[in-house]
Amino acid sequence: MAIKRGSKVETSFGSASMTDLMFLLLIFFMVATTLINTNALKILLPQSTNQVNDKPTTTITVTEDLRYFIDNAPVTFAEIEPRLQAKFQGIEKPVVMLNMDKRVAVEEFAKIMNIAKDNQYSLFMMTTP
C-alpha cells in the first residue's frame, strides 16, 4: 500500500526580501556615517596626575605679560641663563621647575627649554591635576 502525502513541503528559499533588507541597511549606515562631524577637532590640554620624584632646585615663572622670575626674584630673559649657571655651579643634577601662564606662547617655553638643554638641566613644567 502506497500512501502519498496530500501536501508537499516547499524547500526553496525566497531571497528577494533579504536583498531588500540588505539595501535598506546599507542606505541607513551610509546616511549615519555622514552625520558624524569629522570637521571638528577636540583638543584637550595636557593634564598630569604623575608627580616628579626630583625636588626642583629652582623655579622659573613666566607671566602672561612676559615677565620672568627666578625663585620669585624678577629677572630679564637675558639674565636667566647666567643666573642659572651661577646658581647650579657644583650641583650634580640641577632640576628646573617651569611655571608658565597658559596664555603664554609656546615660543617662550621653547626658549627656556633650549637653555635647559644647552646646560643639561632637567626641566619640568608645572601642570594642574
Contact map, one row per residue, 1 for C-alpha under 8 A:
111000000000000000000000000000000000000000000000000000000000000000000000000000000000000000000000000000000000000000000000000000000
111100000000000000000000000000000000000000000000000000000000000000000000000000000000000000000000000000000000000000000000000000000
111110000000000000000000000000000000000000000000000000000000000000000000000000000000000000000000000000000000000000000000000000000
011111000000000000000000000000000000000000000000000000000000000000000000000000000000000000000000000000000000000000000000000000000
001111110000000000000000000000000000000000000000000000000000000000000000000000000000000000000000000000000000000000000000000000000
000111110000000000000000000000000000000000000000000000000000000000000000000000000000000000000000000000000000000000000000000000000
000011111000000000000000000000000000000000000000000000000000000000000000000000000000000000000000000000000000000000000000000000000
000011111100000000000000000000000000000000000000000000000000000000000000000000000000000000000000000000000000000000000000000000000
000000111110000000000000000000000000000000000000000000000000000000000000000000000000000000000000000000000000000000000000000000000
000000011111000000000000000000000000000000000000000000000000000000000000000000000000000000000000000000000000000000000000000000000
000000001111100000000000000000000000000000000000000000000000000000000000000000000000000000000000000000000000000000000000000000000
000000000111110000000000000000000000000000000000000000000000000000000000000000000000000000000000000000000000000000000000000000000
000000000011111000000000000000000000000000000000000000000000000000000000000000000000000000000000000000000000000000000000000000000
000000000001111110000000000000000000000000000000000000000000000000000000000000000000000000000000000000000000000000000000000000000
000000000000111111100000000000000000000000000000000000000000000000000000000000000000000000000000000000000000000000000000000000000
000000000000011111110000000000000000000000000000000000000000000000000000000000000000000000000000000000000000000000000000000000000
000000000000011111111000000000000000000000000000000000000000000000000000000000000000000000000000000000000000000000000000000000000
000000000000001111111100000000000000000000000000000000000000000000000000000000000000000000000000000000000000000000000000000000000
000000000000001111111110000000000000000000000000000000000000000000000000000000000000000000000000000000000000000000000000000000000
000000000000000111111111000000000000000000000000000000000000000000000000000000000000000000000000000000000000000000000000000000000
000000000000000011111111100000000000000000000000000000000000000000000000000000000000000000000000000000000000000000000000000000000
000000000000000001111111110000000000000000000000000000000000000000000000000000000000000000000000000000000000000000000000000000000
000000000000000000111111111000000000000000000000000000000000000000000000000000000000000000000000000000000000000000000000000000000
000000000000000000011111111100000000000000000000000000000000000000000000000000000000000000000000000000000000000000000000000000000
000000000000000000001111111110000000000000000000000000000000000000000000000000000000000000000000000000000000000000000000000000000
000000000000000000000111111111000000000000000000000000000000000000000000000000000000000000000000000000000000000000000000000000000
000000000000000000000011111111100000000000000000000000000000000000000000000000000000000000000000000000000000000000000000000000000
000000000000000000000001111111110000000000000000000000000000000000000000000000000000000000000000000000000000000000000000000000000
000000000000000000000000111111111000000000000000000000000000000000000000000000000000000000000000000000000000000000000000000000000
000000000000000000000000011111111100000000000000000000000000000000000000000000000000000000000000000000000000000000000000000000000
000000000000000000000000001111111110000000000000000000000000000000000000000000000000000000000000000000000000000000000000000000000
000000000000000000000000000111111111000000000000000000000000000000000000000000000000000000000000000000000000000000000000000000000
000000000000000000000000000011111111000000000000000000000000000000000000000000000000000000000000000000000000000000000000000000000
000000000000000000000000000001111111100000000000000000000000000000000000000000000000000000000000000000000000000000000000000000000
000000000000000000000000000000111111100000000000000000000000000000000000000000000000000000000000000000000000000000000000000000000
000000000000000000000000000000011111110000000000000000000000000000000000000000000000000000000000000000000000000000000000000000000
000000000000000000000000000000000111111100000000000000000000000000000000000000000000000000000000000000000000000000000000000000000
000000000000000000000000000000000001111110000000000000000000000000000000000000000000000000000000000000000000000000000000000000000
000000000000000000000000000000000000111110000000000000000000000000000000000000000000000000000000000000000000000000000000000000000
000000000000000000000000000000000000111111000000000000000000000000000000000000000000000000000000000000000000000000000000000000000
000000000000000000000000000000000000011111100000000000000000000000000000000000000000000000000000000000000000000000000000000000000
000000000000000000000000000000000000000111110000000000000000000000000000000000000000000000000000000000000000000000000000000000000
000000000000000000000000000000000000000011111000000000000000000000000000000000000000000000000000000000000000000000000000000000000
000000000000000000000000000000000000000001111100000000000000000000000000000000000000000000000000000000000000000000000000000000000
000000000000000000000000000000000000000000111110000000000000000000000000000000000000000000000000000000000000000000000000000000000
000000000000000000000000000000000000000000011111000000000000000000000000000000000000000000000000000000000000000000000000000000100
000000000000000000000000000000000000000000001111100000000000000000000000000000000000000000000000000000000000000000000000000000111
000000000000000000000000000000000000000000000111111000000000000000000000000000000000000000000000000000000000000000000000000000111
000000000000000000000000000000000000000000000011111000000000000000000000000000000000000000000000000000000000000000000000000000001
000000000000000000000000000000000000000000000001111100000000000000000000000000000000000000000000000000000000000000000000000000000
000000000000000000000000000000000000000000000001111110000000000000000000000000000000000000000000000000000000000000000000000000000
000000000000000000000000000000000000000000000000011111100000000000000000000000000000000000000000000000000000000000000000000000000
000000000000000000000000000000000000000000000000001111100000000000000000000000000000000000000000000000000000000000000000000000000
000000000000000000000000000000000000000000000000000111110000000000000000000000000000000000000010000000000000000000000000000000000
000000000000000000000000000000000000000000000000000111111000000000000000000000000000000000000010000000000000000000000000000000000
000000000000000000000000000000000000000000000000000001111110000000000000000000000000000000000111100000000000000000000000000000000
000000000000000000000000000000000000000000000000000000111110000000000000000000000000000000000111100000000000000000000000000000000
000000000000000000000000000000000000000000000000000000011111000000000110000000000000000000000011100000000000000000000000000000000
000000000000000000000000000000000000000000000000000000011111100000000110000000000000000000000001111000000000000000000000000000000
000000000000000000000000000000000000000000000000000000000111110000011111000000000000000000000001111000000000000000000000000000000
000000000000000000000000000000000000000000000000000000000011111000011111000000000000000000000000011100000000000000000000000000000
000000000000000000000000000000000000000000000000000000000001111101111000000000000000000000000000011110010000000000000000000000000
000000000000000000000000000000000000000000000000000000000000111111110000000000000000000000000000000110010000000000000000000000000
000000000000000000000000000000000000000000000000000000000000011111100000000000000000000000000000000111110000000000000000000000000
000000000000000000000000000000000000000000000000000000000000001111100000000000000000000000000000000000000000000000000000000000000
000000000000000000000000000000000000000000000000000000000000011111110000000000000000000000000000000000010000000000000000000000000
000000000000000000000000000000000000000000000000000000000000011111111000011100000000000000000000000000000000000000000000000000000
000000000000000000000000000000000000000000000000000000000001111001111100011110000000000000000000000000000000000000000000000000000
000000000000000000000000000000000000000000000000000000000001110000111111111000000000000000000000000000000000000000000000000000000
000000000000000000000000000000000000000000000000000000000111100000011111111000010000000000000000000000000000000000000000000000000
000000000000000000000000000000000000000000000000000000000111100000001111100000000000000000000000000000000000000000000000000000000
000000000000000000000000000000000000000000000000000000000001100000001111110000000000000000000000000000000000000000000000000000000
000000000000000000000000000000000000000000000000000000000000000000001111111000000000000000000000000000000000000000000000000000000
000000000000000000000000000000000000000000000000000000000000000000111101111100000000000000000000000000000000000000000000000000000
000000000000000000000000000000000000000000000000000000000000000000111100111110110000000000000000000000000000000000000000000000000
000000000000000000000000000000000000000000000000000000000000000000110000011111110000000000000000000000000000000000000000000000000
000000000000000000000000000000000000000000000000000000000000000000010000001111110000000000000000000000000000000000000000000000000
000000000000000000000000000000000000000000000000000000000000000000000000000111111100000000000000000000000000000000000000000000000
000000000000000000000000000000000000000000000000000000000000000000000000001111111110000000000000000000000000000000000000000000000
000000000000000000000000000000000000000000000000000000000000000000000100001111111111000000000000000000000000000000000000000000000
000000000000000000000000000000000000000000000000000000000000000000000000000001111111100000000000000000000000000000100000000000000
000000000000000000000000000000000000000000000000000000000000000000000000000001111111110000000000000000000000000000000000000000000
000000000000000000000000000000000000000000000000000000000000000000000000000000111111111000000000000000000000000000000000000000000
000000000000000000000000000000000000000000000000000000000000000000000000000000011111111100000000000000000000000000000000000000000
000000000000000000000000000000000000000000000000000000000000000000000000000000001111111110000000000000000000000000000010000000000
000000000000000000000000000000000000000000000000000000000000000000000000000000000111111110000000000000000000000000000000000000000
000000000000000000000000000000000000000000000000000000000000000000000000000000000011111110000000000000000000000000000000000000000
000000000000000000000000000000000000000000000000000000000000000000000000000000000001111111100100000000000000000000000000000000000
000000000000000000000000000000000000000000000000000000000000000000000000000000000000111111100000000000000000000000000000000000000
000000000000000000000000000000000000000000000000000000000000000000000000000000000000000111110000000000000000000000000000000000000
000000000000000000000000000000000000000000000000000000000000000000000000000000000000000111111100000000000000000000000000000000000
000000000000000000000000000000000000000000000000000000000000000000000000000000000000000001111100000000000000000000000000000000000
000000000000000000000000000000000000000000000000000000000000000000000000000000000000000000111110000000000000000000000000110000000
000000000000000000000000000000000000000000000000000000011000000000000000000000000000000100111111000000000000000000000000110000000
000000000000000000000000000000000000000000000000000001111100000000000000000000000000000000001111100000000000000000000000111100000
000000000000000000000000000000000000000000000000000000011111000000000000000000000000000000000111110000000000000000010000111100000
000000000000000000000000000000000000000000000000000000011111000000000000000000000000000000000011111000000000000000000000001111000
000000000000000000000000000000000000000000000000000000000011110000000000000000000000000000000001111100000000000000000000001111000
000000000000000000000000000000000000000000000000000000000011110000000000000000000000000000000000111110000000000000000000000011000
000000000000000000000000000000000000000000000000000000000000111100000000000000000000000000000000011111010000000000000000000011000
000000000000000000000000000000000000000000000000000000000000011100000000000000000000000000000000001111110000000000000000000000000
000000000000000000000000000000000000000000000000000000000000000100000000000000000000000000000000000111110000000000000000000000000
000000000000000000000000000000000000000000000000000000000000000100000000000000000000000000000000000011111000000000000000000000000
000000000000000000000000000000000000000000000000000000000000011101000000000000000000000000000000000111111101000000000000000000000
000000000000000000000000000000000000000000000000000000000000000000000000000000000000000000000000000000111111100000000000000000000
000000000000000000000000000000000000000000000000000000000000000000000000000000000000000000000000000000011111110000000000000000000
000000000000000000000000000000000000000000000000000000000000000000000000000000000000000000000000000000001111111000000000000000000
000000000000000000000000000000000000000000000000000000000000000000000000000000000000000000000000000000011111111100000000000000000
000000000000000000000000000000000000000000000000000000000000000000000000000000000000000000000000000000001111111110000000000000000
000000000000000000000000000000000000000000000000000000000000000000000000000000000000000000000000000000000111111111000000000000000
000000000000000000000000000000000000000000000000000000000000000000000000000000000000000000000000000000000011111111100000000000000
000000000000000000000000000000000000000000000000000000000000000000000000000000000000000000000000000000000001111111110000000000000
000000000000000000000000000000000000000000000000000000000000000000000000000000000000000000000000000000000000111111111000001000000
000000000000000000000000000000000000000000000000000000000000000000000000000000000000000000000000000000000000011111111100000000000
000000000000000000000000000000000000000000000000000000000000000000000000000000001000000000000000000000000000001111111110000000000
000000000000000000000000000000000000000000000000000000000000000000000000000000000000000000000001000000000000000111111111111000000
000000000000000000000000000000000000000000000000000000000000000000000000000000000000000000000000000000000000000011111111110000000
000000000000000000000000000000000000000000000000000000000000000000000000000000000000000000000000000000000000000001111111100000000
000000000000000000000000000000000000000000000000000000000000000000000000000000000000100000000000000000000000000000111111100000000
000000000000000000000000000000000000000000000000000000000000000000000000000000000000000000000000000000000000000000011111110000000
000000000000000000000000000000000000000000000000000000000000000000000000000000000000000000001111000000000000000000011111111000000
000000000000000000000000000000000000000000000000000000000000000000000000000000000000000000001111000000000000000000011001111100000
000000000000000000000000000000000000000000000000000000000000000000000000000000000000000000000011110000000000000010010000111110000
000000000000000000000000000000000000000000000000000000000000000000000000000000000000000000000011110000000000000000000000011111000
000000000000000000000000000000000000000000000000000000000000000000000000000000000000000000000000111100000000000000000000001111100
000000000000000000000000000000000000000000000000000000000000000000000000000000000000000000000000111100000000000000000000000111110
000000000000000000000000000000000000000000000111000000000000000000000000000000000000000000000000000000000000000000000000000011111
000000000000000000000000000000000000000000000011000000000000000000000000000000000000000000000000000000000000000000000000000001111
000000000000000000000000000000000000000000000011100000000000000000000000000000000000000000000000000000000000000000000000000000111
